[in-house]
Structure formats: C-alpha cells, structure tokens
Amino acid sequence: MGYIFMMPAILVLGIFVLLPIIYAVFLSLHKVQLLGGIDYQFIGLRNFHRLVDDARVWIALRNTAEYVAIVVPTQTVLALILAVTLNSGIRAKNWWRILYFLPTVTSSAVLTLIFMWIYNTDGLLNDFLAFFGLPTYNWLGDPAIALKGIMIMNIWSTAPFYMVIYLAALQDIPQKLYEAAELDGANWWQKFIYITIPILQPVTFFVVAIGIIGTFQLFDQSYIFSGGTGGPNNATLTVVLLIYQNVFRYLQMGYAAAIAFLLAVLIIAVTLLQRRFFGVEKV
C-alpha cells in the first residue's frame, strides 16, 4: 500500500530525473549525428579526454569559478546584513521587506535587459557619469568588466531571497539568549558574533550551498548579455552556456553531456568541501 501511494512521485522522479541522467551517461560515451537521422557512434571516454585539450572549457571554468567566488560570499553577507537590519525593529519594516524583495520576483530576463540598458554606452550609468563630468566607458564591450556587470546584477537580485531565509531563522532565535548575554555585559557586536552567527551556522550552510549550485549554473544572464556568444572575447562564457553552444550551435550532444558531467562533479565536490568546512554533522 505504501508503494502505491509513492508511485506518482516514483514515476515523476524516474521519468524526469533518473532516465535523463541515464540517457546523459549514454550520450557522453557516444558521438551523436543529428543531421540526416539520429546516429549513435560509440567512442568510449573520448569526449572526456577532449575536455582536457579544449581551451574554451578552461576559459568557461575560470569565468564560472571567478563568478562563484565573488557572488556567493557577497550575496550571503549582504543577505545577512539586510536580515539583521529588518529584524532590529526599524520603522515600516514590512514596506522595506517588500522593497528589498522586488528584484527577486522580477523576471531574470527583464532584469538583464534593464541592466544592459544601464551599462550601454548611451545608457543610464554613462549619463550619470557624464552629468558629473566624469569619463564614460564601454561597460559591455570590455572583457575585463563584462562579467563584473553580471555579478553586480545577480548580487542585487538574489540577496533578497536569502535575506528572507535569514530573517525567518533570526526570528526563531530565543530572546532569552540575548537577555542573558546583556546581563553578562555583552554589547550588540558580541551578541552578534557569539550568539547569532553560531546559531545561524546551519542556515548559512544552506544559503551558501544553494548559492553555489545556482551560480555554477549561470546561463540566462550570460546568454542575453553576449547574444549567446559568451563575448566579448569569451569574457562571459560560462560552463552552462558552453553546454548550450555545443548542443544547439555545434550539434555535439555527446561532448555537451561530458561537459555537463564535469559541471556536476564540480558542484558535488565544492558542496562536500563546504559541508566539511561548516561542520554540518557536528552542528
């Protein structure tokens, strides 16, 4: 009877999760011919060997790693600061929550188009600089700046989501702990460091883990910013965008599947390292 009740979930997971993974394994071991009829040619691990010599794979990995290393810590710290601020009893805190959360509920594609207009050579940012007599800049055309523009946009749009998670956790902390600390002479900084941060450690692990998974899978903003090319000069090329290009532009599904497995291994490895760093089992 239990398996009968579980059958809908088992069918959904089997069809939409397990079977695609098995098919992806199959694809990664084959050279797939799509034109003139689908044809599968078994080539073993040749797709994985090709990853080592592909310069664009290393560029995409470098860009993605830089993006993760900057965005995840920044959005986590910003989310915590916003949550602590809203939990401190400021006036009109409900309105501030709505205002902060607006970027999260806005479409990612719409946000990207808005920021492209801001970064454009005749956009809002250059108009602001020109108003004060400062030199303008080609923000979207400089390889050293393009990825940083995507980082700023994503930090601004994703931090409010994690703010809500932190805010819920902060409201669950017993006030008697803070009262006891005050009786011992602790100031607000000591209460934050020795009470708030340790209690929020499991929540921080969750926030960082979800942030890492999400940032490793950056695609839509990079695609829209560069028109699908990963430019300028591969500066916004990410691993997921490279997978997309190999499937829909070069029709190399087997090689794209191999890159996808490389991404999966990286995400799993980084998450396990993070789990060890936060000491989740001990918590």
C-alpha positions as CSV (number, residue, x, y, z in Angstrom):
1,M,0.0,0.0,0.0
2,G,2.9,2.4,0.8
3,Y,4.4,1.9,-2.6
4,I,1.1,2.5,-4.3
5,F,0.9,5.9,-2.6
6,M,4.5,6.6,-3.5
7,M,4.0,5.6,-7.1
8,P,3.2,9.1,-8.5
9,A,6.4,10.5,-7.0
10,I,8.4,7.5,-8.1
11,L,7.1,7.8,-11.7
12,V,7.8,11.6,-11.8
13,L,11.4,11.1,-10.5
14,G,12.0,8.1,-12.7
15,I,10.8,9.8,-15.9
16,F,12.1,13.3,-15.4
17,V,15.3,12.7,-13.2
18,L,16.6,9.2,-13.4
19,L,16.0,8.5,-17.1
20,P,17.6,11.8,-18.2
21,I,20.7,11.0,-16.1
22,I,21.0,7.5,-17.7
23,Y,20.5,9.0,-21.2
24,A,23.1,11.7,-20.5
25,V,25.6,8.9,-19.5
26,F,24.8,7.1,-22.7
27,L,25.3,10.3,-24.8
28,S,28.6,11.1,-23.1
29,L,30.0,7.8,-24.4
30,H,28.8,8.4,-28.0
31,K,29.3,10.7,-30.9
32,V,25.8,11.7,-31.9
33,Q,24.9,12.5,-35.5
34,L,21.7,14.6,-35.6
35,L,21.6,15.6,-39.3
36,G,20.1,13.1,-41.8
37,G,18.7,10.9,-39.0
38,I,20.0,10.3,-35.5
39,D,23.0,8.0,-35.4
40,Y,25.0,7.0,-32.3
41,Q,28.7,6.0,-32.6
42,F,30.3,4.6,-29.5
43,I,33.6,6.3,-28.8
44,G,34.1,5.4,-25.1
45,L,35.8,8.1,-23.0
46,R,37.0,10.2,-25.9
47,N,34.6,13.0,-25.1
48,F,36.0,13.3,-21.6
49,H,39.6,13.2,-22.9
50,R,38.7,16.1,-25.3
51,L,37.8,18.2,-22.3
52,V,41.4,18.4,-21.2
53,D,42.6,19.9,-24.5
54,D,39.7,22.3,-25.1
55,A,40.8,25.8,-24.3
56,R,37.2,27.1,-24.2
57,V,36.3,24.6,-21.4
58,W,39.1,26.1,-19.3
59,I,38.0,29.6,-20.0
60,A,34.4,28.8,-19.0
61,L,35.7,27.1,-15.9
62,R,37.8,30.1,-14.9
63,N,34.9,32.5,-15.6
64,T,32.5,30.4,-13.6
65,A,34.9,29.9,-10.7
66,E,35.5,33.6,-10.5
67,Y,31.8,34.3,-10.6
68,V,31.1,31.8,-7.8
69,A,34.0,33.0,-5.7
70,I,32.8,36.6,-5.8
71,V,29.0,36.4,-5.9
72,V,28.3,33.7,-3.3
73,P,30.2,35.3,-0.3
74,T,29.0,38.8,-1.3
75,Q,25.3,37.8,-1.6
76,T,25.5,35.8,1.6
77,V,27.0,38.6,3.7
78,L,24.6,41.2,2.1
79,A,21.6,38.9,2.8
80,L,22.6,38.6,6.5
81,I,23.1,42.3,6.9
82,L,19.7,43.0,5.4
83,A,18.0,40.4,7.5
84,V,19.6,41.7,10.7
85,T,18.6,45.2,9.8
86,L,15.0,44.2,9.2
87,N,14.9,42.2,12.4
88,S,16.1,45.1,14.5
89,G,12.7,46.7,14.7
90,I,13.1,49.6,12.2
91,R,10.1,51.6,11.2
92,A,7.9,50.4,8.3
93,K,9.9,47.1,8.2
94,N,7.1,45.4,6.2
95,W,7.5,48.0,3.4
96,W,11.2,47.6,3.5
97,R,10.8,43.8,3.1
98,I,8.6,44.3,0.0
99,L,11.0,46.9,-1.4
100,Y,14.1,44.6,-0.9
101,F,12.3,41.5,-2.3
102,L,11.1,43.1,-5.5
103,P,14.2,42.2,-7.6
104,T,13.8,38.6,-6.7
105,V,10.2,38.3,-8.1
106,T,11.2,40.2,-11.3
107,S,12.0,38.1,-14.3
108,S,15.7,37.3,-14.8
109,A,15.4,38.2,-18.5
110,V,13.8,41.5,-17.8
111,L,16.4,42.4,-15.1
112,T,19.2,41.5,-17.6
113,L,17.7,43.8,-20.3
114,I,17.3,46.6,-17.8
115,F,21.0,46.3,-16.7
116,M,22.1,46.1,-20.3
117,W,20.4,49.4,-20.9
118,I,22.1,50.8,-17.7
119,Y,25.5,49.6,-18.9
120,N,25.1,50.6,-22.5
121,T,27.4,53.3,-23.9
122,D,24.5,55.7,-24.0
123,G,22.8,54.2,-21.0
124,L,21.9,55.5,-17.5
125,L,25.3,54.8,-16.0
126,N,27.3,56.7,-18.6
127,D,24.7,59.5,-18.5
128,F,25.2,59.7,-14.7
129,L,29.0,59.9,-15.2
130,A,28.7,62.5,-17.9
131,F,26.5,64.6,-15.7
132,F,29.3,65.0,-13.2
133,G,31.9,65.5,-15.9
134,L,33.5,62.1,-15.5
135,P,34.7,59.9,-18.4
136,T,32.2,57.4,-19.8
137,Y,33.0,53.8,-20.5
138,N,32.1,50.8,-22.7
139,W,30.9,48.6,-19.9
140,L,29.6,45.8,-22.1
141,G,32.4,45.8,-24.6
142,D,35.4,45.5,-22.2
143,P,36.3,41.8,-21.4
144,A,37.7,42.9,-18.0
145,I,34.4,44.5,-17.0
146,A,31.6,42.5,-18.7
147,L,31.5,39.6,-16.2
148,K,31.6,42.0,-13.2
149,G,28.5,43.7,-14.6
150,I,26.6,40.3,-14.4
151,M,27.9,39.8,-10.9
152,I,26.6,43.1,-9.7
153,M,23.2,42.4,-11.2
154,N,22.9,38.9,-9.7
155,I,24.1,40.0,-6.2
156,W,21.4,42.7,-6.3
157,S,18.7,40.4,-7.4
158,T,19.4,37.2,-5.4
159,A,20.5,38.6,-2.0
160,P,16.9,39.5,-1.0
161,F,15.8,35.8,-1.5
162,Y,18.4,34.6,1.0
163,M,17.5,37.6,3.2
164,V,14.1,36.1,3.7
165,I,15.7,32.8,4.8
166,Y,18.0,34.5,7.3
167,L,15.1,36.6,8.6
168,A,13.0,33.6,9.3
169,A,15.9,32.0,11.2
170,L,16.7,35.1,13.1
171,Q,13.1,35.3,14.4
172,D,13.4,31.7,15.7
173,I,16.4,32.5,18.0
174,P,15.1,32.7,21.6
175,Q,15.3,36.2,23.0
176,K,16.3,34.8,26.4
177,L,19.8,34.1,25.0
178,Y,20.3,37.8,24.2
179,E,18.8,38.8,27.6
180,A,21.2,36.5,29.4
181,A,24.1,38.0,27.4
182,E,23.0,41.5,28.2
183,L,23.1,40.6,31.9
184,D,26.7,39.4,31.5
185,G,27.5,42.8,29.9
186,A,27.7,41.8,26.2
187,N,27.3,44.6,23.6
188,W,25.4,44.2,20.3
189,W,28.6,43.1,18.4
190,Q,29.4,40.4,21.0
191,K,25.8,39.1,20.9
192,F,26.0,39.0,17.1
193,I,29.3,37.2,17.0
194,Y,28.8,34.7,19.8
195,I,25.1,34.1,19.6
196,T,23.6,35.0,16.2
197,I,26.4,33.7,13.9
198,P,26.8,30.3,15.6
199,I,23.1,29.6,15.8
200,L,22.7,30.6,12.1
201,Q,25.5,28.2,11.0
202,P,23.2,25.5,9.6
203,V,21.2,28.2,7.8
204,T,24.4,29.7,6.4
205,F,25.4,26.3,5.1
206,F,22.1,26.0,3.3
207,V,22.3,29.5,1.9
208,V,25.9,29.0,0.6
209,A,25.1,25.6,-0.8
210,I,22.1,26.8,-2.8
211,G,24.1,29.9,-3.8
212,I,27.0,27.7,-5.1
213,I,24.6,25.5,-7.1
214,G,22.8,28.4,-8.6
215,T,25.9,30.4,-9.5
216,F,27.6,27.4,-11.1
217,Q,24.6,27.1,-13.4
218,L,24.7,30.7,-14.6
219,F,23.3,30.8,-18.1
220,D,20.5,33.2,-19.0
221,Q,22.2,36.4,-18.0
222,S,25.4,35.5,-19.8
223,Y,23.4,34.4,-22.9
224,I,21.4,37.6,-23.1
225,F,24.4,39.9,-22.3
226,S,26.5,38.3,-25.0
227,G,23.9,37.3,-27.5
228,G,24.8,33.6,-26.9
229,T,28.5,34.1,-27.9
230,G,30.0,34.4,-24.4
231,G,31.7,37.6,-25.5
232,P,33.4,39.9,-25.5
233,N,36.4,37.7,-26.1
234,N,34.8,34.8,-24.1
235,A,34.7,37.0,-21.0
236,T,31.1,36.0,-20.1
237,L,31.4,32.4,-21.3
238,T,30.2,30.0,-18.5
239,V,30.1,26.2,-18.4
240,V,26.3,26.0,-18.9
241,L,26.5,28.4,-21.8
242,L,29.2,26.3,-23.3
243,I,27.0,23.2,-23.0
244,Y,24.2,25.1,-24.7
245,Q,26.5,26.1,-27.6
246,N,27.7,22.6,-28.1
247,V,24.2,21.2,-28.3
248,F,22.3,23.9,-30.3
249,R,25.1,25.5,-32.3
250,Y,27.6,22.8,-33.0
251,L,25.2,19.8,-32.6
252,Q,27.7,17.9,-30.4
253,M,25.4,16.3,-27.9
254,G,27.8,13.7,-26.7
255,Y,30.5,16.3,-25.9
256,A,27.9,18.6,-24.3
257,A,26.9,15.7,-22.0
258,A,30.5,15.2,-21.0
259,I,30.8,18.9,-20.1
260,A,27.6,18.6,-18.1
261,F,29.1,15.7,-16.1
262,L,32.2,17.8,-15.4
263,L,29.9,20.5,-14.0
264,A,28.0,18.1,-11.9
265,V,31.2,16.7,-10.4
266,L,32.5,20.2,-9.6
267,I,29.2,21.2,-7.9
268,I,29.2,18.0,-5.8
269,A,32.9,18.4,-4.9
270,V,32.5,22.0,-3.8
271,T,29.4,21.2,-1.8
272,L,31.1,18.4,0.0
273,L,34.1,20.7,0.8
274,Q,31.7,23.3,2.1
275,R,29.9,20.7,4.2
276,R,33.2,19.8,5.8
277,F,34.2,23.4,6.3
278,F,30.9,24.3,8.1
279,G,31.0,21.1,10.1
280,V,27.3,20.3,9.5
281,E,27.4,16.8,11.1
282,K,28.7,18.4,14.3
283,V,26.1,21.1,14.2
